[in-house]
Amino acid sequence: EKGDRFLALCAAIGADPARTVYMGDDENDLPPMRLAGWSVCPADAHPAVRAEARMVTAAAGGRGAFRELADLIREALG
């Protein structure tokens, strides 16, 4: 279950799940997306994931979606 693994990873690195970003594209990504502070999915994600994500990238998975997200985070952090 990805939700449990997400929480375990956050605990291992000392990250507050509510202050994390999680990007996923399929239904099994929904549990950690619901636990993260900000959920993102690529444009071609499963419809159920797109419906719940707080942000949908313009790019598809494997076509620059992660780069798009990384650039937005870097820009926001200045």
C-alpha positions as CSV (number, residue, x, y, z in Angstrom):
1,E,0.0,0.0,0.0
2,K,1.6,3.2,-1.2
3,G,-0.1,5.3,1.6
4,D,1.8,3.3,4.3
5,R,5.0,3.5,2.4
6,F,4.6,7.2,1.9
7,L,4.1,7.7,5.6
8,A,7.1,5.5,6.4
9,L,9.3,7.4,4.0
10,C,8.2,10.7,5.5
11,A,9.0,9.4,9.0
12,A,12.4,8.1,7.9
13,I,13.5,11.4,6.5
14,G,11.7,13.6,9.1
15,A,9.3,15.2,6.7
16,D,5.8,16.2,7.7
17,P,3.4,14.6,5.1
18,A,1.3,17.7,5.2
19,R,4.3,19.7,3.9
20,T,5.1,17.4,1.0
21,V,4.2,17.2,-2.7
22,Y,3.2,13.8,-4.1
23,M,2.9,13.2,-7.8
24,G,1.1,10.1,-9.1
25,D,-0.8,8.9,-12.1
26,D,-2.8,5.8,-11.2
27,E,-5.5,4.8,-8.7
28,N,-2.9,3.2,-6.4
29,D,-1.4,6.7,-6.0
30,L,-4.6,8.1,-4.4
31,P,-3.9,7.1,-0.8
32,P,-0.6,9.0,-0.6
33,M,-2.0,11.8,-2.6
34,R,-4.7,12.2,0.0
35,L,-2.0,12.3,2.7
36,A,0.3,14.8,1.1
37,G,0.0,18.5,1.5
38,W,-0.2,19.0,-2.3
39,S,-1.1,16.4,-4.9
40,V,-0.1,16.6,-8.5
41,C,-0.7,14.4,-11.5
42,P,0.4,14.4,-15.1
43,A,-2.1,15.3,-17.9
44,D,-2.5,11.7,-18.9
45,A,-3.2,10.4,-15.4
46,H,-6.2,8.1,-14.7
47,P,-9.4,10.1,-14.6
48,A,-10.0,9.4,-10.9
49,V,-6.6,10.7,-10.1
50,R,-7.1,13.8,-12.2
51,A,-10.3,14.4,-10.4
52,E,-8.6,14.4,-7.0
53,A,-5.3,16.1,-7.7
54,R,-4.9,19.6,-6.6
55,M,-2.8,20.3,-9.8
56,V,-2.7,18.6,-13.2
57,T,0.4,19.4,-15.2
58,A,0.1,20.4,-18.9
59,A,2.7,17.7,-19.8
60,A,2.0,14.0,-19.8
61,G,3.9,11.4,-17.8
62,G,7.3,10.7,-19.3
63,R,6.9,13.8,-21.4
64,G,8.0,16.5,-19.0
65,A,5.4,16.4,-16.2
66,F,8.0,16.0,-13.4
67,R,10.2,18.8,-15.0
68,E,7.2,21.0,-15.1
69,L,6.5,20.4,-11.4
70,A,10.1,20.8,-10.4
71,D,10.4,24.1,-12.3
72,L,7.2,25.4,-10.5
73,I,8.6,24.5,-7.1
74,R,12.0,26.1,-7.9
75,E,10.3,29.2,-9.1
76,A,8.1,29.4,-6.0
77,L,11.1,29.0,-3.7
78,G,13.0,31.8,-5.5
